[in-house]
Structure formats: C-alpha cells, structure tokens
Amino acid sequence: MQLLIFIIVYPIIWLISRLPMRILYLFSDLFFFILYYLVGYRKEVVESNLKIAFPNKNDADIKNISKKFFKHFVDLIFESVKSFTISEKEILKRYKYKNPELINQLVKQGKSIALVGAHQANWEWSISLPLVLDINVTGAYTKLGNKYFEKKVKESRSKFGINGLKTSETVKGIHKNYTNKIQALYILLSDQSPQVHKTHYWSEFLGVKVPIHTGAEMLAKKYDLTVINYVTKKTKRGYFETHFELITETPKEFDNYQITDKYLKITEKNIKDQPEYYLWSHKRFKHRDKYDEWLKNKKTSQK
C-alpha cells in the first residue's frame, strides 16, 4: 500500500515542483481561498493563539494577522514542494543570508555550533545553508511513516549538503562528532512545546508561562557548542532574508536556563516584528494551565 500511494502521489508532487514560482503562487491563492473561506482549517486555533499572545490587539487586528498567516502558510506548503526541484541558483536568489561570515569566522577558530531558531517565515529553504557556510551542517528530522516518501524527502533536504539525522539519533550523532573531533553545525528548532512530563523548565513566552525546550542549551554546555540564533524574515512573496545572531561562545559560563531565556527574548522580538509569518497553526499555549500541577509533581518526586 505504501508503494502504491507513493507511485500515485509522488509524480504529481514532482510535476508541481517543476512549475515556475509564479504559477505555484496562483495555485497557492486558490488553495488559500478553499482553506480559509470554505474549510476554515484551524482558524479557531490560530485566532486563539493570537489573542493569547497579543491581548492588546482588537478582534479586527487578530483577524487581519490570521488571514495573512494563512496566505503565508499555504505559500509555505508550495515552497516546500518546490524544494524537491529548486536549483542552487534559484534558492540563493530567493533565500539570502545577511551575515554568514559570523559563522565562518567561528568555524576558522575551531568552533562547533548549535544553530537555534523558530518556525518563522520559511525554515524549509534553510536546506541551502551548506552553500554559504564552511562547516558540515546537520539537521534533525522526523521520520515519515511511508518509507518511499521518507527516502525522497531526505534526498531533497540533503541535496545541497545537509546531513540528516533522525530526531531520536541527534544526541548520538553530536556525541560521535564530539568524540571524533569533527566540527559541525547543528540546526535545532527550539520553539515547539515539549511534553509536560519531560519538561525541565517553564518560562514566560509571549506573556504566558509555558514549558520550554532546553535541549539546545543542554547540548551546548555538554559539547561546548557556540550558540547562534538564526531568524528568517520575509521581504516579499517568495523572497527571504536570514540573519545570524551570536548568543554565546562560552555556554558553560551561563547558569542553567540563561541561554534559553536569551533565545526566548530574541524569538519574541522576531515574532512581534512579523507576527503573520510565525507558525500559529499548532496549539502553542495548550499547557499554560498545567504549571502548578507540574511543580507539585516535581516537588513530590524530589522527596
């Protein structure tokens, strides 16, 4: 059954990806109309997230941001499809890096890097990172259920030089490189909500106390990784600009969670700069009422 689905679906995806971007965006406009006006896909989730994150905005502002988000979200789907066949020339034209020299200078100093970021604008086209960086680039990915699609997606994401690691094997891969003194940069998107029972830390994010992923900070301290934030801004439809910002070269000198808090503040600012381009379609604040329960369980387990 997996093979049959792949044989039917993949050629369609491949053919769509071969279309010029201007045609893909015509399809995107049509799908946006269907998704937003007819289906209403996750509109309540998006608007609820926005109301929590921006309590001072009125209903008209919330609906305006929501509508812009969905237009961008559908664009992102087609941009992701384009990733299968996009050329090196075209991706570098559309997805520019403002200051890759920040990373390349650190690479010359022998540093390995934890590149932290959020689901902002277009993160899929960061597959082009190896084209501008002088270091092995590793990205974690979630394994797909269909092994045939899994192979094609992995090929697509690695075609410019990224080394793919399954999420479950990321720590093992970092440890192996560290042991063998192999320099690498690790892409660690760090804005998703962890499971409450696996949470080590809660903090304010967009004014709400929520569980926070701390894996990037823990790995940086354990393996002496320089921590750099990257944010992608949308300059116009189909064009993006990515900026790198140093968080620290000396992670071991920070108290626990200070690096995470710095990352959160940077991420908040970037979201507020372009709120319509953040990934609002997931329940961002679904655990916000569970802090007291988590704290109680933690104290009980420490007795």
Contacts in CASP RR format, 6 or more apart in sequence:
PFRMAT RR
TARGET T0000
AUTHOR 0000-0000-0000
METHOD contacts of the structure
MODEL  1
MQLLIFIIVYPIIWLISRLPMRILYLFSDLFFFILYYLVGYRKEVVESNL
KIAFPNKNDADIKNISKKFFKHFVDLIFESVKSFTISEKEILKRYKYKNP
ELINQLVKQGKSIALVGAHQANWEWSISLPLVLDINVTGAYTKLGNKYFE
KKVKESRSKFGINGLKTSETVKGIHKNYTNKIQALYILLSDQSPQVHKTH
YWSEFLGVKVPIHTGAEMLAKKYDLTVINYVTKKTKRGYFETHFELITET
PKEFDNYQITDKYLKITEKNIKDQPEYYLWSHKRFKHRDKYDEWLKNKKT
SQK
2 145 0 8 1.000
2 146 0 8 1.000
2 147 0 8 1.000
2 148 0 8 1.000
3 148 0 8 1.000
5 146 0 8 1.000
6 146 0 8 1.000
6 148 0 8 1.000
6 149 0 8 1.000
10 148 0 8 1.000
10 149 0 8 1.000
10 152 0 8 1.000
13 81 0 8 1.000
13 84 0 8 1.000
14 84 0 8 1.000
14 85 0 8 1.000
16 24 0 8 1.000
16 27 0 8 1.000
16 78 0 8 1.000
16 81 0 8 1.000
17 81 0 8 1.000
17 82 0 8 1.000
17 83 0 8 1.000
17 84 0 8 1.000
17 85 0 8 1.000
17 86 0 8 1.000
18 85 0 8 1.000
19 27 0 8 1.000
21 82 0 8 1.000
21 94 0 8 1.000
21 238 0 8 1.000
24 78 0 8 1.000
24 79 0 8 1.000
24 81 0 8 1.000
24 82 0 8 1.000
25 75 0 8 1.000
25 78 0 8 1.000
25 237 0 8 1.000
25 238 0 8 1.000
27 78 0 8 1.000
28 71 0 8 1.000
28 74 0 8 1.000
28 75 0 8 1.000
28 77 0 8 1.000
28 78 0 8 1.000
31 74 0 8 1.000
31 77 0 8 1.000
31 78 0 8 1.000
32 70 0 8 1.000
32 71 0 8 1.000
32 74 0 8 1.000
35 41 0 8 1.000
35 70 0 8 1.000
35 74 0 8 1.000
36 43 0 8 1.000
36 67 0 8 1.000
36 70 0 8 1.000
36 71 0 8 1.000
41 70 0 8 1.000
42 281 0 8 1.000
43 66 0 8 1.000
43 70 0 8 1.000
45 280 0 8 1.000
45 281 0 8 1.000
45 282 0 8 1.000
45 283 0 8 1.000
46 66 0 8 1.000
46 69 0 8 1.000
46 70 0 8 1.000
46 280 0 8 1.000
46 281 0 8 1.000
47 62 0 8 1.000
47 63 0 8 1.000
47 66 0 8 1.000
48 283 0 8 1.000
49 280 0 8 1.000
49 283 0 8 1.000
49 284 0 8 1.000
49 285 0 8 1.000
50 57 0 8 1.000
50 62 0 8 1.000
50 65 0 8 1.000
50 66 0 8 1.000
50 275 0 8 1.000
50 280 0 8 1.000
51 57 0 8 1.000
51 62 0 8 1.000
52 206 0 8 1.000
52 208 0 8 1.000
52 284 0 8 1.000
52 285 0 8 1.000
52 288 0 8 1.000
53 206 0 8 1.000
53 207 0 8 1.000
53 208 0 8 1.000
53 271 0 8 1.000
53 275 0 8 1.000
53 284 0 8 1.000
53 285 0 8 1.000
54 61 0 8 1.000
54 62 0 8 1.000
54 65 0 8 1.000
54 206 0 8 1.000
54 275 0 8 1.000
57 65 0 8 1.000
65 275 0 8 1.000
65 276 0 8 1.000
66 280 0 8 1.000
68 276 0 8 1.000
69 275 0 8 1.000
69 276 0 8 1.000
69 277 0 8 1.000
69 278 0 8 1.000
69 280 0 8 1.000
69 281 0 8 1.000
72 121 0 8 1.000
72 234 0 8 1.000
72 276 0 8 1.000
72 277 0 8 1.000
73 279 0 8 1.000
73 281 0 8 1.000
75 237 0 8 1.000
75 238 0 8 1.000
76 122 0 8 1.000
76 124 0 8 1.000
79 122 0 8 1.000
79 124 0 8 1.000
79 125 0 8 1.000
79 238 0 8 1.000
80 124 0 8 1.000
83 124 0 8 1.000
83 125 0 8 1.000
83 127 0 8 1.000
83 156 0 8 1.000
83 157 0 8 1.000
84 152 0 8 1.000
84 156 0 8 1.000
86 125 0 8 1.000
88 128 0 8 1.000
88 131 0 8 1.000
88 160 0 8 1.000
91 125 0 8 1.000
91 127 0 8 1.000
91 128 0 8 1.000
91 131 0 8 1.000
91 160 0 8 1.000
92 128 0 8 1.000
92 131 0 8 1.000
92 132 0 8 1.000
94 125 0 8 1.000
94 238 0 8 1.000
94 239 0 8 1.000
94 240 0 8 1.000
95 122 0 8 1.000
95 125 0 8 1.000
95 126 0 8 1.000
95 128 0 8 1.000
95 232 0 8 1.000
95 239 0 8 1.000
95 240 0 8 1.000
95 242 0 8 1.000
96 239 0 8 1.000
96 240 0 8 1.000
96 241 0 8 1.000
96 242 0 8 1.000
97 129 0 8 1.000
97 132 0 8 1.000
97 241 0 8 1.000
97 242 0 8 1.000
97 244 0 8 1.000
98 241 0 8 1.000
98 242 0 8 1.000
98 243 0 8 1.000
98 244 0 8 1.000
99 243 0 8 1.000
99 244 0 8 1.000
100 132 0 8 1.000
100 133 0 8 1.000
100 244 0 8 1.000
102 228 0 8 1.000
102 244 0 8 1.000
102 246 0 8 1.000
103 113 0 8 1.000
103 115 0 8 1.000
103 133 0 8 1.000
103 135 0 8 1.000
103 185 0 8 1.000
103 228 0 8 1.000
103 244 0 8 1.000
104 133 0 8 1.000
104 134 0 8 1.000
104 135 0 8 1.000
106 113 0 8 1.000
106 226 0 8 1.000
106 228 0 8 1.000
106 249 0 8 1.000
107 113 0 8 1.000
107 133 0 8 1.000
107 134 0 8 1.000
107 135 0 8 1.000
107 183 0 8 1.000
108 134 0 8 1.000
110 183 0 8 1.000
111 183 0 8 1.000
111 225 0 8 1.000
111 226 0 8 1.000
111 249 0 8 1.000
112 135 0 8 1.000
112 177 0 8 1.000
112 178 0 8 1.000
112 183 0 8 1.000
112 184 0 8 1.000
112 185 0 8 1.000
112 186 0 8 1.000
112 223 0 8 1.000
112 224 0 8 1.000
112 225 0 8 1.000
112 226 0 8 1.000
113 135 0 8 1.000
113 184 0 8 1.000
113 185 0 8 1.000
113 186 0 8 1.000
113 225 0 8 1.000
113 226 0 8 1.000
113 227 0 8 1.000
113 228 0 8 1.000
114 185 0 8 1.000
114 186 0 8 1.000
114 188 0 8 1.000
114 216 0 8 1.000
114 219 0 8 1.000
114 220 0 8 1.000
114 225 0 8 1.000
114 226 0 8 1.000
114 227 0 8 1.000
114 228 0 8 1.000
115 185 0 8 1.000
115 186 0 8 1.000
115 187 0 8 1.000
115 188 0 8 1.000
115 228 0 8 1.000
115 229 0 8 1.000
115 230 0 8 1.000
115 244 0 8 1.000
116 188 0 8 1.000
116 189 0 8 1.000
116 190 0 8 1.000
116 216 0 8 1.000
116 227 0 8 1.000
116 228 0 8 1.000
116 229 0 8 1.000
116 230 0 8 1.000
116 247 0 8 1.000
116 263 0 8 1.000
117 123 0 8 1.000
117 188 0 8 1.000
117 189 0 8 1.000
117 190 0 8 1.000
117 191 0 8 1.000
117 229 0 8 1.000
117 230 0 8 1.000
117 231 0 8 1.000
117 263 0 8 1.000
117 267 0 8 1.000
118 189 0 8 1.000
118 190 0 8 1.000
118 191 0 8 1.000
118 231 0 8 1.000
118 267 0 8 1.000
118 270 0 8 1.000
118 271 0 8 1.000
118 278 0 8 1.000
119 189 0 8 1.000
119 191 0 8 1.000
119 192 0 8 1.000
119 278 0 8 1.000
119 279 0 8 1.000
120 231 0 8 1.000
120 232 0 8 1.000
120 233 0 8 1.000
120 267 0 8 1.000
120 270 0 8 1.000
120 271 0 8 1.000
120 274 0 8 1.000
120 277 0 8 1.000
120 278 0 8 1.000
120 279 0 8 1.000
121 231 0 8 1.000
121 232 0 8 1.000
121 233 0 8 1.000
121 234 0 8 1.000
121 240 0 8 1.000
121 274 0 8 1.000
121 277 0 8 1.000
122 232 0 8 1.000
122 234 0 8 1.000
122 238 0 8 1.000
122 240 0 8 1.000
123 189 0 8 1.000
123 232 0 8 1.000
125 240 0 8 1.000
126 187 0 8 1.000
126 230 0 8 1.000
126 232 0 8 1.000
126 242 0 8 1.000
127 156 0 8 1.000
127 157 0 8 1.000
127 158 0 8 1.000
127 159 0 8 1.000
127 160 0 8 1.000
127 162 0 8 1.000
128 160 0 8 1.000
129 137 0 8 1.000
129 160 0 8 1.000
129 162 0 8 1.000
129 185 0 8 1.000
129 187 0 8 1.000
130 136 0 8 1.000
130 137 0 8 1.000
130 160 0 8 1.000
130 161 0 8 1.000
130 162 0 8 1.000
131 160 0 8 1.000
133 185 0 8 1.000
135 183 0 8 1.000
135 184 0 8 1.000
135 185 0 8 1.000
136 163 0 8 1.000
136 182 0 8 1.000
136 183 0 8 1.000
136 184 0 8 1.000
136 185 0 8 1.000
137 161 0 8 1.000
137 162 0 8 1.000
137 163 0 8 1.000
137 184 0 8 1.000
137 185 0 8 1.000
137 187 0 8 1.000
138 162 0 8 1.000
138 163 0 8 1.000
138 164 0 8 1.000
138 165 0 8 1.000
138 173 0 8 1.000
138 174 0 8 1.000
138 184 0 8 1.000
138 185 0 8 1.000
138 186 0 8 1.000
138 187 0 8 1.000
139 162 0 8 1.000
139 163 0 8 1.000
139 164 0 8 1.000
139 165 0 8 1.000
139 170 0 8 1.000
139 186 0 8 1.000
139 187 0 8 1.000
140 164 0 8 1.000
140 165 0 8 1.000
140 166 0 8 1.000
140 167 0 8 1.000
140 170 0 8 1.000
140 186 0 8 1.000
140 187 0 8 1.000
140 188 0 8 1.000
141 153 0 8 1.000
141 154 0 8 1.000
141 157 0 8 1.000
141 164 0 8 1.000
141 165 0 8 1.000
141 166 0 8 1.000
141 167 0 8 1.000
142 166 0 8 1.000
142 167 0 8 1.000
143 150 0 8 1.000
143 166 0 8 1.000
143 167 0 8 1.000
144 150 0 8 1.000
144 153 0 8 1.000
154 164 0 8 1.000
157 164 0 8 1.000
158 164 0 8 1.000
162 187 0 8 1.000
163 184 0 8 1.000
165 173 0 8 1.000
170 186 0 8 1.000
171 219 0 8 1.000
174 184 0 8 1.000
174 186 0 8 1.000
174 219 0 8 1.000
174 223 0 8 1.000
175 223 0 8 1.000
176 182 0 8 1.000
177 183 0 8 1.000
177 184 0 8 1.000
178 223 0 8 1.000
186 219 0 8 1.000
186 225 0 8 1.000
188 215 0 8 1.000
188 216 0 8 1.000
188 219 0 8 1.000
190 213 0 8 1.000
190 215 0 8 1.000
190 216 0 8 1.000
190 263 0 8 1.000
191 213 0 8 1.000
191 267 0 8 1.000
192 213 0 8 1.000
192 282 0 8 1.000
193 210 0 8 1.000
193 211 0 8 1.000
193 213 0 8 1.000
193 282 0 8 1.000
193 283 0 8 1.000
193 284 0 8 1.000
193 286 0 8 1.000
193 287 0 8 1.000
194 211 0 8 1.000
194 212 0 8 1.000
194 213 0 8 1.000
196 211 0 8 1.000
196 287 0 8 1.000
196 290 0 8 1.000
196 293 0 8 1.000
196 294 0 8 1.000
199 211 0 8 1.000
199 212 0 8 1.000
199 294 0 8 1.000
200 214 0 8 1.000
201 211 0 8 1.000
201 212 0 8 1.000
201 214 0 8 1.000
201 256 0 8 1.000
201 257 0 8 1.000
201 260 0 8 1.000
202 209 0 8 1.000
202 210 0 8 1.000
202 211 0 8 1.000
202 212 0 8 1.000
202 291 0 8 1.000
202 294 0 8 1.000
203 209 0 8 1.000
203 210 0 8 1.000
203 212 0 8 1.000
203 257 0 8 1.000
203 260 0 8 1.000
203 261 0 8 1.000
203 264 0 8 1.000
204 264 0 8 1.000
205 212 0 8 1.000
205 264 0 8 1.000
205 267 0 8 1.000
205 268 0 8 1.000
206 268 0 8 1.000
206 271 0 8 1.000
206 284 0 8 1.000
208 285 0 8 1.000
208 288 0 8 1.000
209 288 0 8 1.000
209 291 0 8 1.000
210 284 0 8 1.000
210 285 0 8 1.000
210 287 0 8 1.000
210 288 0 8 1.000
211 287 0 8 1.000
211 290 0 8 1.000
211 294 0 8 1.000
212 257 0 8 1.000
212 260 0 8 1.000
212 264 0 8 1.000
213 260 0 8 1.000
214 257 0 8 1.000
214 260 0 8 1.000
216 227 0 8 1.000
216 259 0 8 1.000
216 260 0 8 1.000
216 263 0 8 1.000
217 227 0 8 1.000
217 251 0 8 1.000
217 254 0 8 1.000
217 256 0 8 1.000
217 257 0 8 1.000
217 259 0 8 1.000
217 260 0 8 1.000
217 263 0 8 1.000
219 225 0 8 1.000
220 226 0 8 1.000
220 227 0 8 1.000
220 248 0 8 1.000
220 251 0 8 1.000
220 259 0 8 1.000
221 251 0 8 1.000
221 252 0 8 1.000
221 254 0 8 1.000
224 251 0 8 1.000
224 252 0 8 1.000
225 251 0 8 1.000
226 246 0 8 1.000
226 248 0 8 1.000
226 249 0 8 1.000
226 251 0 8 1.000
227 246 0 8 1.000
227 247 0 8 1.000
227 248 0 8 1.000
227 251 0 8 1.000
227 259 0 8 1.000
227 263 0 8 1.000
228 244 0 8 1.000
228 245 0 8 1.000
228 246 0 8 1.000
228 247 0 8 1.000
229 244 0 8 1.000
229 245 0 8 1.000
229 247 0 8 1.000
229 263 0 8 1.000
229 266 0 8 1.000
229 267 0 8 1.000
230 242 0 8 1.000
230 243 0 8 1.000
230 244 0 8 1.000
230 245 0 8 1.000
231 242 0 8 1.000
231 243 0 8 1.000
231 245 0 8 1.000
231 266 0 8 1.000
231 267 0 8 1.000
231 270 0 8 1.000
232 240 0 8 1.000
232 241 0 8 1.000
232 242 0 8 1.000
233 240 0 8 1.000
233 241 0 8 1.000
233 242 0 8 1.000
233 243 0 8 1.000
233 270 0 8 1.000
233 273 0 8 1.000
233 274 0 8 1.000
233 277 0 8 1.000
234 240 0 8 1.000
234 274 0 8 1.000
234 277 0 8 1.000
235 241 0 8 1.000
245 266 0 8 1.000
247 259 0 8 1.000
247 262 0 8 1.000
247 263 0 8 1.000
247 266 0 8 1.000
248 254 0 8 1.000
248 259 0 8 1.000
248 262 0 8 1.000
251 259 0 8 1.000
271 278 0 8 1.000
END
